[in-house]
């Protein structure tokens, strides 16, 4: 009923005839060449850090060198150079999606802190934060609101603010 491991017909794994998995052994000189390439690119990275071509220029050069180094590692050590091209497409598309998500996050950080100035002029009542939305009132910044003792006179040469109808 059961067969021994030696008698079992393997249709997967190493030695497969259907192309499921074929081990790929590289010659030692390829690893030495990869090491030399990565070492050279590291020297180029350090040398580029001493050249001032502006903040954005330095960033672009550093990212370009890092991308080349990552590509060498992926092609050689992950064997993407000799693997099915579909696996390379999946790998590159994953990197593109990662770049999109990081780009969206970084674009969000550009506008952080912008709301604090608006919130300082129009503070929210923490006991009833939605009161203005229920009543339709709009919070008037203190610079525009009239003084408590009477009406504020407009500055010379400026238009008077529109009259606000009194509520009865």
C-alpha positions in Angstrom: 0.0 0.0 0.0 2.7 2.5 0.8 5.9 2.8 -1.2 9.3 3.7 0.2 10.9 7.0 -0.4 13.3 5.6 -2.9 10.5 4.0 -4.9 8.2 7.1 -4.8 8.1 8.9 -8.1 8.9 12.6 -7.4 7.3 15.0 -9.7 8.4 18.1 -7.9 11.5 19.7 -6.3 15.1 19.1 -7.4 15.6 17.1 -10.5 12.1 17.8 -11.7 11.4 17.3 -15.4 8.4 19.7 -15.4 10.5 22.8 -14.6 9.1 23.4 -11.2 12.4 24.1 -9.5 15.8 24.0 -11.0 18.7 24.9 -8.7 21.0 27.6 -10.0 24.6 27.4 -8.9 26.8 30.4 -9.9 30.5 30.2 -10.4 32.6 31.8 -7.7 33.9 34.5 -10.0 30.4 35.9 -10.3 30.2 36.4 -6.5 33.7 38.0 -6.6 32.5 40.3 -9.4 29.4 41.2 -7.4 31.4 41.9 -4.3 33.8 44.1 -6.4 30.8 45.9 -7.9 29.2 46.6 -4.6 32.5 47.7 -3.1 33.0 50.1 -6.0 29.5 51.5 -5.6 30.1 52.0 -1.9 33.2 54.0 -2.7 31.2 56.1 -5.2 28.5 56.7 -2.5 31.1 58.0 -0.1 32.8 60.1 -2.8 29.4 61.5 -3.9 28.7 62.6 -0.3 31.6 65.0 -0.5 30.3 66.7 -3.6 27.8 69.4 -3.0 25.3 69.7 -5.8 22.4 70.9 -3.7 20.1 69.1 -1.3 17.9 67.7 -4.1 20.8 66.8 -6.3 22.7 64.9 -3.5 19.5 63.1 -2.7 18.9 62.0 -6.3 22.5 60.8 -6.7 22.4 58.9 -3.4 19.1 57.2 -4.4 20.4 56.4 -7.9 23.5 54.7 -6.5 21.4 52.8 -3.8 19.0 51.7 -6.5 21.8 50.3 -8.6 23.3 48.5 -5.6 19.9 47.0 -4.7 19.4 45.9 -8.3 22.7 44.1 -8.4 21.8 42.3 -5.1 18.3 41.4 -6.4 19.6 40.2 -9.8 22.5 38.1 -8.5 21.7 36.9 -5.0 17.9 36.5 -5.5 18.7 34.9 -8.9 16.2 37.2 -10.7 18.5 37.4 -13.6 18.1 33.7 -14.4 14.6 33.2 -13.0 11.3 33.5 -14.9 10.7 37.0 -16.1 7.3 37.0 -14.4 9.0 36.9 -11.0 11.0 39.9 -12.0 7.8 41.7 -13.0 6.2 40.9 -9.6 9.3 42.1 -7.8 9.4 45.4 -9.7 5.7 46.0 -9.3 6.0 45.4 -5.6 8.7 48.0 -5.4 6.6 50.5 -7.5 3.6 50.1 -5.1 6.0 50.6 -2.2 7.3 53.8 -3.8 3.7 55.0 -4.4 2.7 54.4 -0.7 5.9 56.1 0.6 5.3 59.0 -1.8 1.7 59.4 -0.5 3.0 59.4 3.1 5.7 61.9 2.3 3.3 64.3 0.5 1.2 64.2 3.7 4.1 65.2 5.9 4.6 68.3 3.7 1.4 69.8 5.0 1.6 68.9 8.7 1.3 71.8 11.0 -0.7 73.9 8.5 -3.9 73.4 10.4 -2.5 74.8 13.7 -2.7 78.4 12.6 -6.3 78.0 11.5 -7.2 76.2 14.7 -5.5 79.0 16.8 -7.8 81.6 15.2 -11.0 79.5 15.5 -10.6 77.3 18.6 -13.0 74.4 19.1 -15.2 74.3 22.3 -14.1 71.0 23.7 -17.3 70.7 25.8 -19.5 71.0 22.7 -17.3 70.7 19.6 -20.2 70.4 17.1 -22.2 73.4 18.4 -21.2 75.6 15.4 -22.3 72.9 12.9 -25.8 72.5 14.6 -26.6 76.2 14.9 -25.0 77.3 11.6 -22.8 79.8 13.4 -19.4 80.5 12.1 -16.7 81.3 14.6 -15.4 84.8 13.9 -11.7 85.3 14.5 -10.8 87.8 17.3 -9.2 90.2 14.8 -12.6 90.7 13.0 -14.9 90.5 16.0 -16.0 93.9 17.4 -14.7 95.1 20.8 -16.8 94.3 23.8 -17.5 98.0 24.7 -19.0 99.1 21.4 -18.6 98.9 17.7 -15.1 98.9 16.2 -14.4 101.6 13.7 -12.8 100.5 10.5 -9.3 101.6 9.8 -8.9 104.6 7.5 -9.1 103.7 3.9 -10.6 100.3 4.5 -14.2 99.2 3.8 -16.5 98.7 6.7 -17.5 95.1 7.5 -21.0 94.1 6.5 -23.5 94.4 9.3 -24.5 91.2 11.0 -28.2 91.1 11.7 -29.1 90.9 15.3 -30.9 87.7 16.5 -34.2 88.2 18.4 
